[in-house]
Amino acid sequence: MFNYKRIEDIFNYIRSNDYTTAAKLADLFKVSDRTIRTDINNLNNELQGASVQLKRKAGYYLEIEDEEKFNSFLDNITSKESDIVDLDSSEDRIRFILNKLLYSHDYISTDDLADLVYVSKNTFSNYIKIIKKCLPLYNLEYIVKPGVGIKIIGNESDKRDCIVNETYPLNEYSTVSAFSKGEKIYYNDVEVNYIVSLLINVFNKHEIQTDDYKLKNLTIYFALMISRILNDDYISVMNNTEIPNNIEKIMNEICESLSNYYDITITRGEKQYISLHFISNIKYNNNSIDDRSIHNLIDSFLEGIYKGYNFDLRDDKILRSDLFYHFRTSISMMELHLENKNPLLNTIKTNYPLPFEISKTILSQESSLISFPEDDDYSLVIAPVVAELCTTSVVLSAPPNSYQNNSQS
């Protein structure tokens, strides 16, 4: 089995041709000749019963030395090819390193990590600089033990936020029907199809409503919880968190099935953790909320966008319906004093800065209608609202220069 997908691709290409030059491979895989030579050396270290040889003025070719051993090797890599991680870009390699560190309880040698992703010490050092910059966002610390290695320490819930946001981040077009091989690998091969099937059955039984994206979002949080428990990492009990009785009953039902299937113990703290994400990813009805106040908020919100930014979304019935659902769920979370961090928040801030600022500005002015958090972090409400605005209005996704022109007209 090849640990590095480019090595697998190089092997298959050389195997399919009589001779292949280093220049051809470098051009094909968009790397240098030197990288190709390094990959060939690594490939030969993994091959069994064969080796890649170089014929002068012709190129690389595959020489089979022991046919029986080579065929056995081929059977082995074919059966395990789904385990190969794509590490063709620097982003993939950084995610891989970060994931390794977040799942390790011990110090890991920097040389070992560099070897895992097939990069030099200098390149690895640059990757670590990038990783170290993101860790403070999650209250995590990077620790070095001279002569031993490196590790990441911090609260378990913060580590999970980092895993969701940084190692394989969701995007607004991600759906439950399209789990990639990478996503499955980064959650340690937890069988996501079982989780999806279980959730759908429970949703149908209890007449719970959600959408495809939120179902995938929830599935990933369940998969992450399971993979962390299997790694012997647990969420502590949140003393100030009370889960509504109807939700607690449903969560006990789901967690019992997962405990039996994966042979794990899901603690009270874990149930609290996953309940927060469960509530935020379904159409949760809190009867204490006045629907009229939400409709008034939507009216005022869309009117504010029209008057302040000249974008008229007031008659968009689909947007209104989706906003009602998002506001109701988010406000329910706040009234229950449940903190939930939206995994798309950083992506939205980066990719849709104007819609984010529009939503934040207008919602902050609506305190007479709804009491928003006081810490200037409106992620509970803003992130899903902005996602709706960006999918509804093409003009809101336009380049920043056009934003300025429109808002001044």
C-alpha positions as CSV (number, residue, x, y, z in Angstrom):
1,M,0.0,0.0,0.0
2,F,1.3,3.4,-0.9
3,N,1.0,6.1,1.8
4,Y,1.3,8.9,-0.7
5,K,-1.1,9.2,-3.6
6,R,1.4,10.9,-6.0
7,I,3.7,7.9,-5.6
8,E,0.8,5.6,-6.5
9,D,0.0,7.7,-9.6
10,I,3.7,7.7,-10.6
11,F,3.8,3.9,-10.2
12,N,0.7,3.4,-12.3
13,Y,2.0,5.8,-15.0
14,I,5.4,4.1,-15.3
15,R,3.8,0.7,-15.2
16,S,1.5,1.7,-18.1
17,N,4.4,2.9,-20.4
18,D,7.6,1.4,-21.7
19,Y,9.7,4.4,-20.7
20,T,8.9,7.7,-19.0
21,T,11.3,10.6,-18.6
22,A,11.7,12.5,-15.4
23,A,10.8,15.7,-17.3
24,K,7.5,14.1,-18.4
25,L,6.6,13.1,-14.9
26,A,7.5,16.5,-13.5
27,D,5.3,18.2,-16.0
28,L,2.5,15.7,-15.5
29,F,2.5,16.1,-11.7
30,K,3.5,19.8,-11.6
31,V,6.6,19.2,-9.4
32,S,10.4,19.5,-10.0
33,D,12.7,16.9,-11.4
34,R,14.3,16.6,-8.0
35,T,11.0,15.8,-6.4
36,I,10.4,13.1,-9.0
37,R,13.7,11.6,-8.2
38,T,12.8,11.6,-4.5
39,D,9.4,10.1,-5.2
40,I,11.1,7.3,-7.3
41,N,13.4,6.5,-4.4
42,N,10.4,6.3,-2.0
43,L,8.5,4.2,-4.5
44,N,11.4,1.7,-4.8
45,N,11.4,1.5,-1.0
46,E,7.8,0.4,-1.0
47,L,7.8,-1.9,-4.1
48,Q,8.0,-5.7,-3.6
49,G,9.2,-8.0,-6.3
50,A,9.9,-5.2,-8.7
51,S,11.8,-1.9,-8.9
52,V,11.8,1.3,-11.1
53,Q,15.0,1.5,-13.1
54,L,16.4,4.4,-15.2
55,K,17.6,3.8,-18.8
56,R,19.8,6.5,-20.1
57,K,18.3,8.6,-22.8
58,A,15.0,6.7,-22.5
59,G,13.6,7.2,-19.0
60,Y,12.2,5.2,-16.1
61,Y,10.7,1.7,-16.5
62,L,9.4,-1.0,-14.3
63,E,11.6,-4.1,-13.9
64,I,9.8,-7.2,-12.4
65,E,12.3,-9.3,-10.5
66,D,9.9,-11.7,-8.7
67,E,6.6,-12.1,-10.5
68,E,4.8,-14.0,-7.7
69,K,5.9,-11.5,-5.0
70,F,5.0,-8.6,-7.3
71,N,1.5,-9.9,-8.0
72,S,1.0,-10.4,-4.3
73,F,2.1,-6.8,-3.8
74,L,-0.4,-5.6,-6.4
75,D,-3.3,-7.5,-4.8
76,N,-2.4,-6.0,-1.5
77,I,-2.3,-2.3,-2.7
78,T,-5.6,-2.8,-4.7
79,S,-7.4,-4.0,-1.6
80,K,-6.2,-1.0,0.5
81,E,-6.1,1.8,-2.1
82,S,-9.0,3.6,-0.3
83,D,-6.7,4.2,2.6
84,I,-4.3,6.4,0.6
85,V,-4.4,10.0,1.7
86,D,-4.1,12.7,-1.0
87,L,-1.0,14.8,-0.1
88,D,-0.4,16.4,-3.5
89,S,-0.7,20.0,-2.3
90,S,0.9,21.9,0.6
91,E,-2.6,22.4,2.1
92,D,-3.2,18.6,2.1
93,R,0.1,18.0,3.9
94,I,-0.5,20.7,6.5
95,R,-3.9,19.3,7.3
96,F,-2.4,15.8,7.6
97,I,0.3,17.0,10.0
98,L,-2.2,19.0,12.1
99,N,-4.5,16.0,12.3
100,K,-1.7,13.7,13.4
101,L,-0.7,16.2,16.1
102,L,-4.3,16.6,17.3
103,Y,-4.8,12.8,17.6
104,S,-1.5,12.1,19.3
105,H,-1.2,11.9,23.1
106,D,2.6,11.8,22.9
107,Y,5.3,13.9,21.4
108,I,6.0,13.2,17.7
109,S,9.4,13.6,16.1
110,T,9.6,16.3,13.5
111,D,11.7,14.1,11.4
112,D,9.0,11.4,11.5
113,L,6.3,13.9,10.5
114,A,8.4,15.3,7.7
115,D,9.0,11.7,6.4
116,L,5.3,11.0,6.5
117,V,4.5,13.8,4.1
118,Y,7.7,13.4,2.0
119,V,9.1,17.0,2.5
120,S,12.4,18.5,3.5
121,K,13.1,19.9,7.0
122,N,12.9,23.4,5.7
123,T,9.5,22.8,4.0
124,F,8.3,21.1,7.1
125,S,9.4,24.1,9.2
126,N,7.3,26.4,7.0
127,Y,4.3,24.1,7.5
128,I,4.7,24.2,11.3
129,K,4.7,28.0,11.2
130,I,1.3,28.0,9.4
131,I,0.0,25.5,12.0
132,K,1.2,27.6,14.9
133,K,-0.6,30.7,13.6
134,C,-4.0,29.0,13.6
135,L,-3.7,27.3,17.1
136,P,-4.4,30.5,19.2
137,L,-7.8,30.8,17.4
138,Y,-8.8,27.6,19.3
139,N,-7.0,28.2,22.6
140,L,-4.5,25.5,21.7
141,E,-0.8,25.5,22.4
142,Y,2.2,24.1,20.5
143,I,4.7,22.5,22.7
144,V,8.3,21.5,21.8
145,K,10.4,19.0,23.9
146,P,14.0,19.2,22.7
147,G,15.3,15.9,21.4
148,V,11.9,14.3,21.7
149,G,9.4,16.1,19.4
150,I,6.3,18.3,19.3
151,K,2.7,18.1,20.4
152,I,-0.5,20.2,20.7
153,I,-2.2,20.6,24.0
154,G,-5.6,22.1,25.0
155,N,-9.2,21.5,25.9
156,E,-10.9,18.6,24.0
157,S,-13.8,20.7,22.7
158,D,-11.3,23.2,21.3
159,K,-9.3,20.4,19.6
160,R,-12.6,19.2,18.0
161,D,-13.4,22.7,16.8
162,C,-9.9,22.9,15.2
163,I,-10.3,19.5,13.6
164,V,-13.7,20.5,12.0
165,N,-12.5,23.9,10.8
166,E,-8.9,23.2,9.8
167,T,-8.2,19.6,8.9
168,Y,-11.2,19.0,6.6
169,P,-13.4,22.1,6.6
170,L,-17.0,22.0,5.4
171,N,-18.1,24.3,2.7
172,E,-21.6,25.7,2.0
173,Y,-22.1,23.2,-0.9
174,S,-21.2,20.1,1.1
175,T,-23.9,17.5,1.2
176,V,-24.4,14.2,2.9
177,S,-24.5,12.3,-0.4
178,A,-20.9,13.4,-1.2
179,F,-18.6,12.3,1.6
180,S,-15.1,12.4,0.1
181,K,-12.4,9.8,0.7
182,G,-10.5,12.5,2.5
183,E,-13.3,13.3,4.9
184,K,-13.6,9.6,5.9
185,I,-9.9,9.2,6.4
186,Y,-9.6,12.4,8.5
187,Y,-12.3,11.0,10.9
188,N,-10.2,7.8,11.2
189,D,-12.5,5.7,8.9
190,V,-15.5,5.9,11.2
191,E,-18.3,4.4,9.1
192,V,-20.3,7.5,8.2
193,N,-22.9,5.6,6.2
194,Y,-24.1,3.8,9.3
195,I,-24.4,7.2,11.1
196,V,-26.3,8.7,8.2
197,S,-28.7,5.7,8.1
198,L,-29.3,5.9,11.9
199,L,-30.0,9.6,11.9
200,I,-32.4,9.4,9.0
201,N,-34.3,6.6,10.7
202,V,-34.5,8.5,13.9
203,F,-35.5,11.7,12.1
204,N,-38.3,9.9,10.3
205,K,-39.5,8.2,13.6
206,H,-39.7,11.5,15.5
207,E,-40.7,13.6,12.5
208,I,-37.6,15.8,12.8
209,Q,-36.9,18.2,9.9
210,T,-33.5,19.2,8.5
211,D,-31.7,19.6,5.2
212,D,-29.0,17.7,3.4
213,Y,-26.2,20.0,4.3
214,K,-27.1,20.1,8.0
215,L,-27.5,16.3,8.0
216,K,-23.9,16.0,6.7
217,N,-22.8,18.6,9.3
218,L,-24.4,16.6,12.1
219,T,-23.0,13.3,10.7
220,I,-19.5,14.7,10.8
221,Y,-19.9,15.8,14.4
222,F,-21.0,12.3,15.3
223,A,-18.2,10.8,13.4
224,L,-15.7,13.1,15.1
225,M,-17.1,12.3,18.5
226,I,-16.8,8.6,17.9
227,S,-13.2,8.8,16.5
228,R,-12.2,10.9,19.5
229,I,-13.7,8.4,21.9
230,L,-12.0,5.6,20.1
231,N,-8.8,7.6,20.6
232,D,-9.6,7.8,24.3
233,D,-10.4,11.6,24.2
234,Y,-13.5,12.7,26.0
235,I,-15.5,16.0,26.5
236,S,-15.9,17.0,30.1
237,V,-19.4,17.5,31.6
238,M,-20.8,21.0,31.1
239,N,-22.4,21.8,34.4
240,N,-24.2,24.9,33.2
241,T,-25.8,23.1,30.2
242,E,-29.3,21.6,30.4
243,I,-30.6,19.7,27.4
244,P,-34.4,19.9,26.8
245,N,-36.1,16.6,27.8
246,N,-37.4,15.7,24.3
247,I,-33.9,16.2,22.8
248,E,-32.3,14.3,25.6
249,K,-34.6,11.3,25.0
250,I,-33.8,11.3,21.3
251,M,-30.0,11.6,21.9
252,N,-30.1,8.7,24.4
253,E,-31.7,6.6,21.7
254,I,-29.1,7.6,19.1
255,C,-26.2,7.2,21.5
256,E,-27.3,3.7,22.6
257,S,-27.3,2.5,19.0
258,L,-23.8,4.1,18.4
259,S,-22.5,2.6,21.7
260,N,-23.6,-0.9,20.7
261,Y,-22.3,-0.6,17.1
262,Y,-18.9,0.8,17.8
263,D,-18.5,-0.8,21.3
264,I,-17.8,2.5,23.0
265,T,-19.1,4.3,26.1
266,I,-20.7,7.7,25.4
267,T,-20.4,9.8,28.6
268,R,-22.8,12.5,29.8
269,G,-20.3,15.1,28.7
270,E,-20.3,13.6,25.2
271,K,-24.1,13.5,25.1
272,Q,-24.2,17.2,26.1
273,Y,-21.6,18.1,23.4
274,I,-23.4,16.3,20.6
275,S,-26.8,17.5,21.7
276,L,-25.7,21.1,21.1
277,H,-24.8,20.3,17.5
278,F,-28.0,18.2,17.1
279,I,-30.2,21.1,18.1
280,S,-28.4,23.5,15.9
281,N,-28.8,21.2,12.8
282,I,-32.5,20.5,13.0
283,K,-35.6,22.5,12.9
284,Y,-36.0,22.7,16.6
285,N,-39.2,24.2,17.9
286,N,-39.1,26.0,21.2
287,N,-42.7,26.9,22.1
288,S,-41.6,29.8,24.3
289,I,-40.5,31.8,21.3
290,D,-43.0,34.2,19.8
291,D,-43.1,33.6,16.0
292,R,-44.4,37.1,15.4
293,S,-41.2,38.6,16.9
294,I,-39.1,36.5,14.4
295,H,-41.2,37.7,11.5
296,N,-40.8,41.3,12.7
297,L,-37.0,40.7,12.9
298,I,-36.9,39.4,9.4
299,D,-38.9,42.4,8.1
300,S,-36.6,44.8,9.8
301,F,-33.5,42.9,8.8
302,L,-34.4,42.8,5.1
303,E,-35.6,46.5,5.2
304,G,-32.3,47.4,6.7
305,I,-30.4,45.7,3.9
306,Y,-32.5,47.5,1.3
307,K,-32.2,51.0,2.8
308,G,-28.5,50.7,3.9
309,Y,-27.1,48.8,0.9
310,N,-29.6,49.0,-1.9
311,F,-30.1,45.2,-2.1
312,D,-33.8,44.4,-2.3
313,L,-34.5,40.9,-0.9
314,R,-37.8,41.8,0.8
315,D,-40.1,39.8,-1.5
316,D,-37.9,36.6,-1.6
317,K,-40.3,34.1,0.0
318,I,-37.7,31.3,0.0
319,L,-35.2,33.4,1.8
320,R,-37.8,34.5,4.3
321,S,-38.7,30.9,5.1
322,D,-35.1,29.9,5.5
323,L,-34.3,32.9,7.6
324,F,-37.2,32.1,9.9
325,Y,-35.9,28.6,10.4
326,H,-32.3,29.9,11.1
327,F,-33.4,32.6,13.5
328,R,-35.8,30.3,15.4
329,T,-33.1,27.6,15.9
330,S,-30.4,30.1,16.8
331,I,-32.6,32.0,19.2
332,S,-33.7,28.7,20.8
333,M,-30.1,27.9,21.4
334,M,-29.5,31.3,23.1
335,E,-32.6,31.0,25.3
336,L,-31.4,27.5,26.4
337,H,-28.0,29.0,27.2
338,L,-26.4,26.6,24.8
339,E,-23.2,27.7,23.1
340,N,-22.6,26.4,19.6
341,K,-19.8,27.4,17.3
342,N,-20.8,27.4,13.6
343,P,-18.1,25.4,11.7
344,L,-18.5,27.7,8.6
345,L,-18.0,31.0,10.5
346,N,-14.3,31.5,9.6
347,T,-15.0,30.4,6.0
348,I,-17.9,32.9,5.7
349,K,-15.8,35.7,7.2
350,T,-13.1,35.1,4.7
351,N,-15.1,34.5,1.6
352,Y,-18.1,36.8,2.2
353,P,-16.8,39.7,4.1
354,L,-19.5,42.2,3.1
355,P,-22.5,40.0,3.6
356,F,-21.0,39.1,7.0
357,E,-20.6,42.8,8.0
358,I,-24.0,43.7,6.6
359,S,-25.7,41.0,8.8
360,K,-23.6,41.8,11.8
361,T,-24.3,45.6,11.5
362,I,-28.1,45.3,11.0
363,L,-28.6,42.5,13.6
364,S,-26.7,44.5,16.2
365,Q,-29.2,47.3,15.7
366,E,-32.2,45.1,16.4
367,S,-31.8,44.7,20.1
368,S,-35.3,46.0,20.7
369,L,-36.7,43.0,18.9
370,I,-34.2,40.3,19.9
371,S,-31.6,40.1,22.7
372,F,-28.4,39.1,21.0
373,P,-25.2,38.0,22.8
374,E,-23.2,40.8,24.3
375,D,-19.7,39.5,23.4
376,D,-19.8,40.9,19.8
377,D,-19.8,37.3,18.5
378,Y,-23.0,36.8,16.6
379,S,-21.9,33.5,15.1
380,L,-25.0,31.7,16.3
381,V,-27.2,33.9,14.1
382,I,-25.0,35.5,11.5
383,A,-23.3,32.6,9.9
384,P,-26.4,30.8,8.7
385,V,-28.0,34.1,7.7
386,V,-25.0,35.1,5.6
387,A,-25.0,31.7,4.0
388,E,-28.6,32.3,3.0
389,L,-27.8,35.7,1.6
390,C,-24.9,34.5,-0.4
391,T,-26.8,31.7,-2.0
392,T,-29.8,33.9,-2.7
393,S,-28.2,37.0,-4.1
394,V,-25.5,36.8,-6.7
395,V,-24.7,40.5,-6.3
396,L,-23.8,40.0,-2.6
397,S,-21.1,37.5,-3.7
398,A,-19.6,40.0,-6.1
399,P,-16.0,41.4,-5.7
400,P,-15.4,44.0,-3.0
401,N,-15.1,46.9,-5.4
402,S,-18.6,46.3,-6.7
403,Y,-19.8,46.3,-3.0
404,Q,-18.6,49.8,-2.5
405,N,-20.1,51.1,-5.6
406,N,-23.5,49.6,-4.8
407,S,-23.6,50.6,-1.2
408,Q,-22.9,54.2,-2.1
409,S,-25.6,54.5,-4.8
